[in-house]
Every structure is written in C-alpha cells, then in structure tokens.
Amino acid sequence: MTRSVWQRSILMMGLVGASLAAVPASEDLAALAASLADRLAGSKVALPDGSQAWVVAPSPDAGDDTVAPLQMFLTAERLKSCLESVSAAEAWPIAWLVVQPAEPEVDLVMRIALDEQGRVATPEFLFTIPRRDWQPGDLPRVVRESTGRKPPRKGLGNLVVQGFSTRIVTTYVYEAPKTADTARGLQALLPPGSLIRDARGVELQDGKRYTLALVLQRASFVPSECRECASTIFGHADTGIAWLILADAERIVDRIDLTPRLRGVDGKPLIPRYACDERHAGNESIQELLSTTEPMALLKLSDIDGDGSALEVELPAEQLDCDRYVSLVMGVRSNGSGLEIVGTRELRP
C-alpha cells in the first residue's frame, strides 16, 4: 500500500553509552524494526492541529474501518533507519527517539527500549508536538506538558533526533475486478485483475464495431498534493502496467504496451484520473475522490495526424518542466487491422 524513499540526517545530543550486552547486532536491526512495525501497524496518533496520523499504516488487507487515507510517520524501512541511528549514537538499551518527517511538520516522540528478550518493546510513550529545535534537557518538560505524565528517569539522557528529507508516497491499491470466469464483455477477454481505465466504441471502414480501451494491470491510485508542477499535468493519477487494446466482440485484435513510453515523473507511469483543484489538495478529500468523483475521460478520438479520420488518442507521457510535457499519440488503423504509435508532441499544460 505504501512506498517510501528517504534520505536521512541524524542529530544526536546528550548521549550516554550503553553496555555492550544491551546493544543489538547490526544484522538484527531489520528484524527488530519489522517486528515493531507490525505491532504499531494501524495505530494512530493525534497531531497538534487535532487531526490524526498513522504511526505505521495498516496492511493493505486491513478492514474497511482502518484504511482511511491519513498522513503516516513510520514504515519498517524508516524504523530500521531510526534503530541504526540509536546504535550509532550508542544510546541502547533505552532512548528517546524524535522522528521529524518532511511532512507533516510535527515531531513524533517515542521512548524505545529493549525488553528482556532483546526486542524493541512497544513504546509506552508516543505522542506528537509542533516541530522544534531540540536541546539537551528538553525531554522532561516536553513529556510532562504533552502527556501529563512524569517520564522515567532511565534513558532521559539519550535523545536521538531522526530527520527525513522526503515525504512518504502513499498509494491505494485497487480491488481486483471479477475474474474471467464471471466477467462479461471486454473484461472477460482480459487477464484476471485487469482494470479498464477508459473505453470507447469505434466504427471502422470494415463495417464492424470495435472497443478501444486503456487497461491497467497491477493498478494503484497515487493521490497528489496538488502543489507540484506535475499535478497540473497528471493530477491524481493511476499507475501500473498500461496497455492500449483494440477488441471486437470475440477477441482482442491488437494491443500495445504503453508502460515504457509513459515516464510520468521519475520514470513512473502516471495515468491522469482526477484533475487537481482546491477541493483536492488535502488528504481528507482522497476518500471522497475515490467514492464520488467520476474519473477523467482519456480516450478522446480526434484527427491529430491530419489524415481526415478522427482515430487518434493521446496521453500525457512525461513532464519536461513546469511549462512543458510530452504527449504520446496513438492511433487505430481505419481498416480495423490494429493499433499504431503515431508519435509524440510537446505541449504546455
């Protein structure tokens, strides 16, 4: 459900060395992080503005009541980076960890400690505060003011601040359509799990009626913050393996794998689904998008190549900069023999 790419910066203050017996081996940190992530999955924490965020997002197969699109602080990969920082700071067996993500601009504070079995215990203290510059000696006052509890004396001298310079990217995996055994029409001709993103009827010179379809496999939804340049081109987008398909009532006549030609942002295929506007800039609106908004129509037939037949469609293929993008032009052969890539053209949003 989620993907993360992180660059880290570490600030270690007021560190107290721990005994060697209490220091986890470096090769064990990934397993310790994964175990802690499993226990924190689906847990929420209140933000200073009154909203909530996931500490660790629930797994994709979690129930409907836990899949709301919230901000997220941690993943197993992030936790591994945090535990590596604690080790580098020689802060075991007990430390206070402050996680400072790029977004939201708040600090997640937790007390982490090794239990008798040598694993990282589920944190007893876990809360958020507005972003701050930490100084040695801040912890007792911050903990009391934030939780109303006096922090244990043990470990107060060990403070590790873990910063992440890029935001997490959250995707929402689509429920697979019905299998070929029960599907009808075009869906029955497609491999199981295929998502028909858009489809249009086409009448060609041979007198037959065809269906032109944009189909995704392994499809997922990538919401946008509607602040970056790419959002004017792709908006809230789908991604996956993209095919342009031409089919008649009985078979798939032709197909083109568009995936290598749709480079989106950072080489990732992006298929526009919803245009960005002021209603869609916040995470709280994503669930409404998925449930109430009609997707954009993409397969708009027109005469792009100027041959007098409106049999071409185009998709935004790659962002060049904030003022330019490349559009991929595809066409249906008028005699019904198949599909072709007509070319590309450079456009402005």
Protein Blocks (a to p, Z undefined) as FASTA:
>chain_A
ZZcddddddddehiacddfklpccfklmmmmmmmmmmmmgopacddfkopacdfbdcdfk
bcfklmcccddfbdfklmmmmmmmmmmnopafbdcdddddfbdcbdddddddddfkopac
ddfbdcddddddddehklmmmmmmmnopacdfehplpccddddfbdcdddddddddddfk
lggcjllmpcehiacfbdcddddfkopacddddddehiacdddehlafklmmnmpadedd
dddddddfkbcfbdcdfklmmnojghiacddfbdcdfklmpmklmmmmmmmpccddfblc
ddfkonopacbccddfbdfblmbccdddddddfklnaccdfbdcdddZZ
